[in-house]
Amino acid sequence: MTLTGRRALVLGMGITGTAAAEALRASGASVVTIDRARPADHTDVSQVRLDQFDLAIASPGWPPHGDALRAVEAAGLEVWSEIELAWRLRREGIPWLLVTGTNGKTTTVRMIGAIARGAGLECAVVGNVGEAAVAAAGLSLDLVVVEVSSFQLHYTSSVEPLASVCLNIDDDHSDWHGSREAYAAAKARVYRNVREACVYPAADAAIEAMVRDAEVAEGCRAVGLTLGAPALAQMGFVDGVMVDRAFHDARQHEAIELASIADLEHLVAGAVPPYLAFDALAAAALARAAGIEPEAIRDALRSFRLDAHRTAVVARVDGVAYVDDSKATNPHAARAALDGIPPGTAVWIAGGLAKGADFDPLVREVAHRLRAAVIIGVDPSPIAGALARHAPGIPVTVIEPGETVMERAVGVARAWAREGDVVLLSPACASMDQFRDYADRGDSFAAAVGEMA
């Protein structure tokens, strides 16, 4: 579409806002930018006459119930996410694949990207993974893979993906959305206008309902994913082999072998955890929707490497594994990591910005896996309270905030750990109470472990 002459207001000048403003100006729009972190460099929203604008681009850090966006919407402006802007500026004919979920998004989109490139396709992996989607809008590509958060989906409406998946959904970001129901409704938007395949976890009735209720293109199919043997129109595993009964002509009678659990064993120190097998299955499903052959899926998974801050073993000291799972910014993600640790052997480093999350279900489910817990959040009470209620026999150490918080946490964790244990940084919380982001938190953990070693 043409944006020449249109007047745009961009709220938030982080990665997505900066990229959106540049793309708007390059498309001929006039742009005014607002940023609360740098008011001296940008306009204050209170100084803007909203009736002078045609549209607004909302960055993920600006919640819809905040004063600024309430005023924008009351003024009748269209509000787009940066994802929506990228779709409207894209080159025609390039298929998009969308991935959302509470946990596992980044691993899945990176797996899809590796599969696509292994198949010889020119592919961009963008969105919440770290690179703005508008960066790929003008490129000549075969495929665009987009990690999309609930924040981005909230203001996304016209995207028509080839295929989409919601990996899972748990209570997260209710502080931004206002309620769990609003969060789930935002996630459900990933299935809007899908053309080829709505991929979903077959065991999750809530996500299956999202697929059932979605307005999609005629002929779009629903493809269920299971860690067991797949039924017709599903993908799953049979005796450790990943198989497809959804994307081939003989699916009523047979399954096609794609890869195996053994192809993922190089990614982890022990047994392949269920969440990782599921992420690989979801990546394979979206790749199959894009027409990619089984051999490319198998070969890409065999050579794939995990994100540096997702269950990465940073060192082994005195028989203890130190694992960086700083990317676990919510209870659902932390449970996925803890579920892979044998009972009674986890020294869990947790805490940060709780975002209104309920930690009781997490602690209730993983208490038997814990040897001890170390809490690093500025407000330790949400996790400390859950541990007191559901794991009263587990020793808990609260680390006071300060510059050396991670070094002190690692020191305490080392004192609790025994040979064969795992010291796991899986905070279940956002990082910005004491760190720049989850990567900074993970790097601090790795540095503290390295210094200790």
C-alpha angles and dihedrals in degrees: 000000000000120000096178110142095006118131115228133189115204116200113202126018103216122116096303098039094048092049091046093051091050092048092048093051091046088054093054100261124135111236137202117188130207125193125170093199093056107028092159091063099042141040120273112238091230089062095054125097099218094197088070093067134078100200145358132220112213119206118215092254092066112081118212092235092056120110094250098055093039088057092046093051092044088055089058098246121153109245119208134181118229086253090058090049091050092051092051091050097043127117110260119255100026110125121230127209117200127205126186137156140124092267138017100030098125095046091049097049091046090051090050090050091051091049093048094048090046087055090055097256125141100237137175122202108203146148125060089002088082110274119087115247093229088066087072097039096094098038126107102239141155095220142008119206114197128195103204126189127208088254091058094042092054091072098031118101117144103047112124106197123193088225137352139191135196102200098195141325131222136157105294138137093013086144089063099039097037096234143020089252092056090048091052091046090054091050090050090062088076088079096053116121095355111169107195116013140004103202118199143161104269093213094055110088093186094056091042087057089053089056093045092051097043122112103232139165119280110272095024110145132214113231119193124207123211136172087220132060110314126237122216111304091021139101124216148122132295116188091337094313120120109227138183124221095160113058107046136073097244095050093122091065108024147018127232118228113235108167140318141243086253089065088065099045094095090065098067139038095235137011117344105262118231094245092058093048089050093050090052090048091051091049090050091049094054090044090053089049086057091053099255116157124241096247092061091052093051095046094047094050091050091058100035122121127203126241112275093247101043112094091316117165103227097179146342115226124179090344093309121120116220110206127193111211095153090141088072096100097161138041094258092059093045091052090054090057096042092049089066094058122088117249117280096008105093123101098193122207107196144156144080132122105359096198090209093298124157110234098182096090091048096050092043090056099043103034092103090058095057130096093174142339131225117196120205104172124120085233105038095172100094094057096031090054093050091049092049091052100042107021105032093155094056115097112238127197121192114207115212114234118261145111094291097045095124095044090052092046093052091047092053091045091052091053091054097043124095130197109290093026129121123228100207125193099200103141101184085210141080117268107224097098090077108358138051092242141324091285091056089049092050092046090051090052093049091048092050092049091047092051091049092049 
